[in-house]
Amino acid sequence: MTVLCLIETEPAGGAADASMRALAVAAELAKSAGEDLAAAWVGSAEAIDPEGLVSAGVVAAIAISPAGLSGYAPLAWARALAGLAAGELPGGGGPVSAVVAAATDHGNEVLAHLGAITGQPMAANCVSAARTGPDQYRLVRQRWAGSLLEDAVLEAPLALLTVAADAVPADMVATAAPSGTAQTASLRVERYEPELTDDDVLVQATESTDRRSGVSLASARVVVGGGRGVGGPEGFAVLEELAGLLGGVVGVSRVVTSEGWRPHRQQVGQTGTKITPELYLACGISGAIQHMAGCQGAKTIVAINTDAGAPIVAKADYAVIGDLHEVLPALIAALKER
């Protein structure tokens, strides 16, 4: 039997950080059941370095190459996974017992479609999974935006699981960069072309140029966050400059997107993106519970706020009580001087 993990790729190539965290949980699941671990992604065989997957325990790698597919198509991706789960995997490997993906927008959507296709239940936001018997799995998963953990039992011949972004610490995640070749001596990447109908590719999404440039919010090691205290759209210029100096990206609170100052894709929180950076620098953010649900996976939180009683100050590892419009320019000047 085999545990199959769906790997999402970054625009510049290589595996997404969230997918490598999901792969770590899938590896533990495979180990608990004495099964093999396989990885699959949609794209070219060269999109991911097979050696990076080997270090995570992968013994079979599959590049899904659907004809007529130019963008993200959730139903087509799910149909491809259903095809892999229904038969023998290309290049060897036993029947698929579980399909695992990151609990990203794409991962959750694709596995929901896969559940509808196969008629199997899906468990989202898992932090661990282990086989305890035939068609039976013991899960721990996040509920209520990660504010509590649930012990659960899943009974299904095919387990469908998505893994929470902060399930695995960043320093324990393997990397899988872009590959310069379709195969290596230790792991060959097999190609798989699923049979799709016109309906499967009817809905396809493409990303804009600005979305595809740079590091994604979900995988960034440094996030500079801005809230109402930034003051308006023009106030984010200094945050962009600081993020550039730190090699990070800008994130925002919900009120910022509600005001139309920044796009929703930059929102950090329960209804936005869950982030797991090494450093989260929160500027002018009060720290509502919905926002904290999105940034609680950060290794270090630094809050810059004029209000010493703001909720985020109590949650932060470090706090600077002051006006961000004075603090950030001073920080930028110090970084440039160094």
Residue pairs with C-beta under 8 A, 6 or more apart in sequence:
1 33
1 35
1 36
1 94
1 95
1 96
1 97
2 30
2 35
2 36
2 37
2 38
2 60
2 89
2 93
2 94
2 95
2 96
2 97
3 26
3 27
3 29
3 30
3 33
3 35
3 36
3 37
3 38
3 96
3 97
3 98
3 100
4 26
4 38
4 39
4 40
4 81
4 84
4 85
4 89
4 96
4 98
4 99
4 100
5 19
5 22
5 23
5 26
5 37
5 38
5 39
5 40
5 58
5 99
5 100
5 101
6 19
6 22
6 40
6 41
6 77
6 81
6 99
6 100
6 101
6 102
6 107
6 110
6 111
7 15
7 16
7 19
7 20
7 23
7 39
7 40
7 41
7 48
7 53
7 176
8 15
8 16
8 18
8 19
8 41
8 101
8 102
8 104
8 106
8 107
9 15
9 16
9 41
9 42
9 43
9 47
9 48
10 16
10 216
10 219
11 207
11 212
11 213
11 216
12 178
13 46
13 47
13 48
13 177
13 178
14 47
14 48
14 49
14 52
14 175
14 176
14 177
14 178
15 23
15 41
15 48
15 52
15 53
15 175
15 176
15 177
16 102
16 104
16 216
16 218
16 219
17 170
17 173
17 218
17 219
17 276
18 102
18 103
18 104
18 107
18 163
18 165
18 218
18 219
19 101
19 102
19 107
20 56
20 173
20 174
20 175
20 176
21 102
21 163
21 165
21 167
21 168
21 173
21 276
22 100
22 101
22 102
22 103
22 107
22 162
22 163
22 167
23 37
23 39
23 53
23 56
23 58
23 100
23 174
24 56
24 167
24 168
24 172
24 173
24 174
25 100
25 126
25 127
25 128
25 129
25 161
25 163
25 167
25 168
26 37
26 98
26 100
26 163
27 37
27 56
27 57
28 128
28 129
28 130
29 98
29 100
29 129
29 130
29 131
29 137
29 161
30 36
30 37
30 57
31 57
32 129
32 130
32 131
33 97
33 130
33 131
35 94
35 97
35 131
36 59
36 60
36 93
36 94
37 56
37 57
37 58
37 59
37 60
38 58
38 59
38 60
38 61
38 62
38 89
38 93
38 96
39 48
39 53
39 56
39 58
39 60
39 61
39 62
40 61
40 62
40 63
40 64
40 80
40 81
40 84
40 192
41 47
41 48
41 62
41 63
41 64
42 64
42 65
42 66
42 69
42 77
42 80
43 63
43 64
43 65
44 63
44 65
45 63
45 179
45 182
45 183
45 189
45 191
46 178
46 179
46 180
46 181
46 182
47 63
47 178
47 179
48 61
48 176
48 177
48 178
48 179
48 189
49 176
49 177
49 178
49 179
50 58
50 61
50 179
50 183
50 184
50 186
50 187
50 188
50 189
51 184
51 186
51 187
52 174
52 175
52 176
52 177
53 61
53 176
53 187
54 184
54 186
54 187
55 174
56 174
56 176
58 187
59 93
59 187
60 89
60 90
60 91
60 92
60 93
60 187
60 190
61 91
61 187
61 188
61 189
61 190
62 84
62 89
62 90
62 91
62 189
62 190
62 191
62 192
63 189
63 190
63 191
63 192
64 77
64 80
64 84
64 192
64 193
64 194
65 191
65 192
65 193
66 73
66 76
66 80
66 193
66 194
66 196
66 201
67 193
67 196
68 196
68 201
69 76
69 196
69 201
69 204
70 204
70 206
71 204
71 205
71 206
71 207
72 106
72 204
72 205
72 206
72 207
73 200
73 201
73 203
73 204
73 205
74 106
74 109
74 110
74 113
74 203
75 113
75 199
75 200
75 201
75 202
75 203
76 194
76 196
76 200
76 201
76 204
77 106
77 110
77 113
78 110
78 111
78 113
78 114
78 116
78 117
79 113
79 117
79 194
79 196
79 200
80 192
80 194
80 196
81 99
81 110
81 114
82 114
82 117
82 118
83 192
83 194
83 195
84 96
84 192
85 95
85 96
85 99
85 114
85 118
85 158
87 95
88 94
88 95
89 96
89 190
90 190
90 191
90 192
91 188
91 190
96 158
97 131
97 157
97 158
97 159
98 129
98 137
98 158
98 159
98 160
98 161
99 111
99 114
99 158
99 159
99 160
99 161
100 129
100 161
100 162
100 163
101 107
101 108
101 110
101 111
101 161
101 162
101 163
102 162
102 163
102 165
103 124
103 125
103 126
103 162
103 163
103 164
103 165
103 274
104 162
104 165
104 218
107 162
108 124
108 162
111 122
111 124
111 160
111 161
111 162
112 122
114 120
114 122
114 160
115 121
115 122
115 160
118 158
118 160
120 156
120 157
120 158
120 159
120 160
121 154
121 156
121 160
122 160
122 161
122 162
123 139
123 141
123 152
123 154
123 159
123 160
123 161
123 162
124 141
124 161
124 162
125 141
125 142
125 143
125 146
125 162
125 163
125 164
126 139
126 140
126 141
126 142
126 161
126 162
126 163
126 164
126 167
127 140
127 141
127 142
127 149
127 163
127 164
127 167
128 139
128 140
128 167
129 137
129 138
129 139
129 140
129 159
129 161
130 137
130 138
131 137
132 138
132 153
135 155
135 156
135 157
136 153
136 154
136 155
137 153
137 154
137 155
137 156
137 159
138 151
138 152
138 153
139 150
139 151
139 152
139 153
139 154
139 161
140 149
140 150
140 151
140 152
141 149
141 150
141 152
141 164
142 148
142 149
142 150
142 164
143 149
143 150
145 270
145 289
145 290
145 293
146 164
146 166
146 274
146 293
146 296
147 289
147 293
154 161
164 274
165 218
165 274
165 275
165 276
165 297
166 274
166 276
166 296
166 297
170 221
170 276
170 278
170 299
179 189
182 189
183 189
211 265
214 249
215 221
215 247
215 248
215 249
216 249
217 223
217 249
217 251
217 265
217 266
217 268
217 273
217 275
218 273
218 274
218 275
218 276
220 248
220 249
220 275
220 277
221 247
221 248
221 277
221 278
221 279
222 243
222 246
222 247
222 248
222 249
222 277
222 278
222 279
222 281
223 243
223 248
223 249
223 250
223 251
223 268
223 275
223 277
223 279
223 280
223 281
223 295
223 298
224 239
224 242
224 243
224 246
224 248
224 249
224 250
224 251
224 281
224 283
225 250
225 251
225 252
225 253
225 268
225 280
225 281
225 282
225 283
225 285
225 295
226 235
226 236
226 239
226 250
226 251
226 252
226 253
226 256
226 262
226 283
226 284
226 285
227 252
227 253
227 255
227 256
227 282
227 283
227 284
227 285
227 286
227 291
228 253
228 255
228 256
228 259
228 284
228 285
228 286
229 283
229 284
229 285
229 305
229 306
229 324
230 236
230 239
230 256
230 261
230 283
230 284
230 324
231 284
231 325
232 261
233 261
233 262
235 325
236 250
236 261
236 262
238 325
238 328
238 329
238 332
239 250
239 283
239 328
240 250
241 332
242 281
242 328
242 331
242 332
242 335
243 249
243 250
245 332
245 335
245 336
246 279
246 281
246 335
248 277
248 279
249 266
250 262
250 266
251 266
251 267
251 268
251 273
251 275
251 280
251 295
252 261
252 262
252 266
252 267
252 268
253 267
253 268
253 269
253 285
253 286
253 288
253 291
254 267
254 269
254 271
254 272
254 288
254 290
254 291
256 262
256 266
256 267
257 263
257 264
257 266
257 267
257 272
264 272
265 273
266 272
266 273
267 273
267 294
268 274
268 275
268 291
268 294
268 295
269 288
269 290
269 291
269 293
269 294
269 295
270 289
270 290
270 291
270 293
270 294
271 290
272 294
273 294
274 293
274 294
274 295
274 297
275 294
275 295
275 297
275 298
276 297
276 298
276 299
277 298
277 299
278 298
278 299
278 300
279 298
279 299
279 300
279 302
280 295
280 298
280 300
280 301
280 302
281 302
281 304
282 295
282 301
282 302
282 303
282 304
282 305
282 312
282 316
283 304
283 305
283 324
283 328
284 304
284 305
284 324
285 291
285 303
285 305
285 310
285 312
286 305
286 307
286 310
286 311
286 312
287 303
287 310
287 311
287 312
287 313
287 314
287 315
288 311
289 311
291 312
292 311
292 312
292 315
295 301
300 317
300 318
301 312
301 315
301 316
301 317
301 318
302 316
302 317
302 318
302 319
302 320
303 310
303 312
303 313
303 315
303 316
303 318
303 319
303 320
304 319
304 320
304 322
304 324
304 327
304 328
305 312
305 313
305 319
305 320
305 321
305 324
306 321
306 322
306 323
307 313
307 321
308 319
308 321
313 319
313 321
320 327
